[in-house]
Amino acid sequence: IKAARGEIVDRNGVVLATNRTVCTISVIHSQIKDPQQTADMLSKELELDREDVLKKVEKVSSMEKIKTNVDKKTGDRIREYNLPGVKVDEDFKRYYPYDRLASRVLGFTGSDNQGIIGLEVKYEDVLKGTNGKILTVTDARGIELEGVAEDRIEPVAGNTLKTSLDYNIQSYCEQAAEKVLEEKQAEGVSVLLMNPQNGEIYAMVNVPEFNLNEPYRLNDKTEDQMTDEERQNRLNQMWRNRCINDTYEPGSTFKIITSSACLEEGVVSTEDRFFCPGYKVVEDRRIHCAKRTGHGAQSFVEGAQNSCNPVFIEVGLRLGSDRYYKYFKQFGLLKKTGIDLPGEAGTIMHNPKNMGEVELATVSFGQSFQITPIQLATTVSGIINGGNRITPHFGISVESADGTKVRTLEYPVESGIVSGET
């Protein structure tokens, strides 16, 4: 007896992943009295080729599956025929009420109802139930003996996973991302919204999302003239969560981290003065500012407001590669965040032995190395929450099927990554 898989709900109890009752239709060869009638009925109700069905009906085996994931109405109709040897077993199929919502976060299950990607696989032990059993006595041909008592072990449903996702915020962020996707003609747009105090993620968007109820259908409608290998590669790309699986050069957003390290170490103050002619020469390289005509004279605060590359190159060089690397490590950028999703990528950074002044200059304004979006958000959170390195996460608590809390999920917090005074 199949157990129901636990639901996934948002922080307010909105159900994001649940189950639908489906049926598995099988035949027991030794119990069938009229193979032709049985094949006629099954091929009609299941819309299958009659000859294929007849082959399975006439196959000598203890049990032969005809079709799985049959909707319950069809299963009930087949049961009403009351034909000997036709077995209708009720099962559960995963169902996602909002189709594409948070597709790469929630993930989906396989034909055996086990998690494949996302929270579905990360919290498999929480969500999967324990199957029950019906123990019957049969003769050597597999025919049940009448008048013999059967033993029944009831299934135990899986637990509910309560997440930090907010259905309304996630929906709004997906709409905003879709708008940008169209306006910029981008290949993809990602949005990450996280509470910097505790690491709870309210929204994680990667558009275009895909339909969780049809996870093997490509979301870009390009399935024609594609080999099986090409199609599988496209599916693997479609299922990737860019917020955690892919790295990128963070660019000027990383100036927050450079500022924090340099202020913490005392190599710059908010009143320090700088001059930007539109570039800065480092060794044999002329590294340009985004404003080619330059920002002129400015304070450090004004340089930050202007996102001026020469200012950040200067303070990065003052800090030096050894101390910069020390802070890079202290902020936790050289290790993964530990987010509760599979496949998190690590930072791609220069070897400290090979980090000269040019490399240091480019790193100071977020280029020539790569991190994940979740890593950037986690590190910035540590800067603004008083110096705590929190663990980004979705899971909040585990609840039983009747809503009783089983346990609260907890995640590591590392304090003191900075003094909190920057």
N, C-alpha and C positions, 0 to 999 in steps of 0.2 A: 504494500500500500504506500504510494508515494506521499512524502511529506511536503507540505506547503513551504516554499522558500519565504524567509522573512522579508518584510517590506523595507524600503528606504524612504524616509520622510525628511522634509526640510525642518528648519528650526521651529516652525509654527505648526508642525504636524501635517502639512500638505503632502499627500502621498505622491512620490516621484517614481517609484518602481513597485509593482505589485504582481499578482498572479491572475491568470484566467484558467478556468477549468477546460481542459481539452481531453480527448479520448484517444486511446491506442486500440486499433481494431486488429484482432488476431484470429487465427483458426486453429483448432486442434483436430488433426487428421483423423484420429481414432474415434472421434465423436460425431463426425459428419455423416449424415445419412443420405443426402442428395447433393453431390458436388455441383451438378449443373444449376440447380435452383440457388445454391449458395453463391456461386460465381455470378449468376444473373443479378441477384440482389446487391451484392457488394460492389460490382462494377457500376451499377446504376446509382446507388447512393453516394459512392465515393468518387464518381466520375473518373473511373480508371478503365484501361483497356481490358475487355472481358477475357481475352486469351491469357494475358499476363496474370490476372487474378486466378483463373482456373488452374494455371500451372502451380501457383502457391497453394491453392485449395487441395490439389491432388498430390502434393509433395508429401512423402512419408517422413514426418518429423513430429516431435512432441508438441511443438507450437511454432507457427509461422506468422510473422507480422505482415499484415496487409498494408496498413497506413498508420502513421503517427500524426500527432497534432491535429486531429479531427475535431471540429467544433462540437460543443456539447449537444446542440440540437440534432445534428446528424447522428451522433452516437446514440442518443435516446431513440431516434427512429429505428436504427439498426437493432437496438435491443428489443424493440416492440415486435419485430418479426419472430422472435423467439425460435430461431433456427438452431438445431443442435450443432455444437462444435464451433459456433461463432462467439467470440469472447470480446467484450467491450470493457476495457479498463480505463478508469478515470485517472487523469494525470494533470499536472500543472504546467502552464507555459508562462514565461515571464512576459509581463506587459507593462509598457511605459505610457502612462496617460497623456503625456505632453510631447510624445514623439521625439523631437529634436532637442528638447531642453537639456542643457548641460550634458550632452551626449558623451563627451570624452571624459567627463568626471564620473558619471554614474557607471558607464560601461554597460556590457550586456552579457548574457549567458549563452552557452552552447546548447545543443540538442539534449544533452544530459542534465541541463539546468545548473551547470557549474559555471562560475564566473570566468569571463575571458579577459576583459580589460577593466580598468577603472576601479571604483569602489566595490563593484561586484566581485572582483577577484581578490582585492586587498582584504576584504572582510568576509571571505568565503566561510570561515569557521563560525562567524556570528550568524550569517544569513541562512546557511544550509540547515535543514532539519534532519531528523532521524526517521528513516522509512519504517513503516510497520510491516506486519506479515499476516497472511492467512495461511494456516497450515491445514491441508486437507489430506485425506487418505484416498489413494487411487489403486486400481489394480495394475497389472503389468503393462496394460495398453494405455494407461493414463486416464482411464475413465473413473470419475469420482464414485466412491461407494456410498450408497444411500444409507441413511440411518446411523452414520458414524459421526460423532461430534467433531467439529473443527475448532482449532485453537486460533485465537485472534490477538495479535499484538498491535495496539493502536499506534499510528505515526505521531511523532512530536514535531510540531511546526517550528521553523527557524525563528530566531529573534529578529526584532525590528532594529534597524540602525537609524538613529536620529542624527542628522547632520547639521552643520552650521550654514548650509546653503539657505538662501531666502528666495523663495519662488518669485516674488514680485521684483526683487532687485535683479535676480538673474535674468528674468524676462526683459526688464528695461535695458540692461546692459547688452543683451543679445540684439535688441532692436537698434540700439545706438551703433553697435558694431556693424550690423547689416547696412545701415545708412552710410557709414564711412567706407565699407567695402565697395558699395556702388559708386559713391562719389569719387573715390581715389582709384577705382578700377584695380584694387589690390587683389593679390592671390589669397590673402587671409588677414584677419584682424583678430587680435586677442585682447581681452580685458580681464584684469585681476583686481578684485576688491577684497581687502583683508583688514581685520582689526589688528592694529600694531601692538596692542596691549597683551593680547592672548593668542594671536595666531589663527583665530577662527576666520575661515574664508567664506564670505557672503556670496560671492559670484566668481566664476571662472569661465570665461567665454572663449571659444575658438571657432569663429565663423569662417567658411560655411560649416555648420554643424551637420550631422548625419542622422537619419531616422533610426532610432534604437529598436523599433519594431521590425525594421528591415535592414539590419546592420551589414548585410552582404551586398547591398545595392549601392553602387557608387553615387556620390552626391553631386557629381558634375555631368551626369548623363553622357558619358563617353565610353560605353561598354562595347560598342560595335568594333569588329575587326581587332580584337585584342587576344593575345595568347593567354593561357591559364596563368603562366608565370607573371606576365605583365599585369594581369588583373589582380593577382594576389599582392604584387608590389604596390599597386594603386590603393588597394584596401588597407594595407599596412600604413601607408602614408595618410590615408583618410582618418584612421583611428588614432594617429599621433596627437598628443596633447602638447601644443607648442609652448605652453606656459611652464612645463616641467621637462619635456623630452628633448627640446631643442635649445641650443645656445646661440647667443648673438652678441654683437658689440653694443654695450649699453649706451655709449656716447655720452652726451652732456648730463644725463641723469646721474652718472657716476660722480659728477663733481660734488654731490652731497657728501660722498664718502671721502673724497680728497680733502674737502673743507674740514670735515670732522677730524681727520687724522692730523692735519697741519695745525689746527687750532688746539687740539689736545696736546700736541707735542710742543706748542709754543713757538713755532717757526714763523707764524704770521699772526697779526692782530687785526681786528676789524677796522682800525684806523690806518693801517699801512697803505702807502700810496704806490701806484703803478702807472706805467705809460704804455699804451697799446698803439703801435703804428700800423697794425693790421697783420702782423706776423711776429714770430720770434725765431731767431737762428739758434739751433742747438747742434753743436759740432759742425757737421757739413750740411745740415738740413735746414731749410727755411720752412717752418710750420706755420700755416696761415690761420688767422682768426676767421670765424664765419663772416664777420664784417670786414671785407678786404680793405676798406678805407681806414679802418682802425677806430677804436673808441676814445683815443686820446688819454688824458690824465683822468685817473679814477681811483677811488679807495677799494679795498678788498671787497667790501659789501657791494659797492657799485659793480665791481668786476663779476661778482656772483650773479647780481641782477641782470647784467648784460650777457651772462654765460660766455665770458671772454676767455678764449683759449690761452693767449699769452700770459694772462694772470695766473691761470692754474698750472701752466708749465713752470712758471717761475716758482710758485710755492711748492710744487712737487719736487723741483730740483733742490730747493732749500731742505726739504725733508730727507732727500737722498734715498737711493734704492734699498738699502738695508732696512732703514726704519719704515719705508713705505711697505716693504714686504712683510715686516713684522705686524703692521696694522692690518694688512690684507689678511694675514693669518688670524689675527686677534678677532677681527670681525666675523670670522667663520667662513670666509669666502673660499677657502681651500678644501672645505668638506661639504657634503650634501646637506640640505636642510632637514631631511628626515620626514618630508611630507608623506602622508598616508595614501599615496598613489604609487603604482609600480612604474619603473623605468625612468626614475629621475636621473638627469645627466649631471655630470660634474663640471667644474670650472676648468677652462683651458687658459693657463697662465704661463708667462715666461719662466724659465728656470732662473732662479735668483742669480746664478753664476753668469748668465748671459744677459742680464738686465743692465744695459748701459744707460747713458743719459738720454739717448734718443728714445729708447724703449720706455724709460721712466716718464719722459715728456708726454708720449702718446697715451700711456696708461692713465696719467693724471687727469685727462679729459675723456676717458672712457673708450679709447680705441686700442687696437693691437692685442686684445685679449677677449675672451668670450665667457659669459655667464648665462644662466637661465633667468627668465623673468621672475620666477618665484624666489630665486636667490637674491636678486636685487631688492625685491619687496621685503624680504626677511631681514636683510642687512640694514636697509633704511629704517625699518621698524625698530631695530636695536638702537639706532642713533636717537630716535625721537621718543622712545618709551622709558628713558632713564638708564640705558645701557644693558638691557636684557636681550639675550639671543633666544627668541621664542621659536617654537616648532610650528610651522604652518600646518593646518589640518582641517579636515571636514568632519570627522567623527566626533560627536559630543557624548552620546550615551548609547547603551544597549538596553532595549526594553523587550519584555516578553510579548507574546501575541495579544494579551489582554491589556497591554499598556503599562504594566508594572515595571518600574526601573530595575534592571538587573545589576548594572554597574555604570559608573561614570568613567569615560575614557580620559586618560591623563597623558600629557606629553612633556618631554624634558624642557627645562628653561635654564639657560646658562647666564648667570648674572656677572656684571662687571666687565663687559667687553669694551666699554668706554666709561669714563667717570660719570657721565650724565650731565656734565657742566658745559659741553661743547655747544 
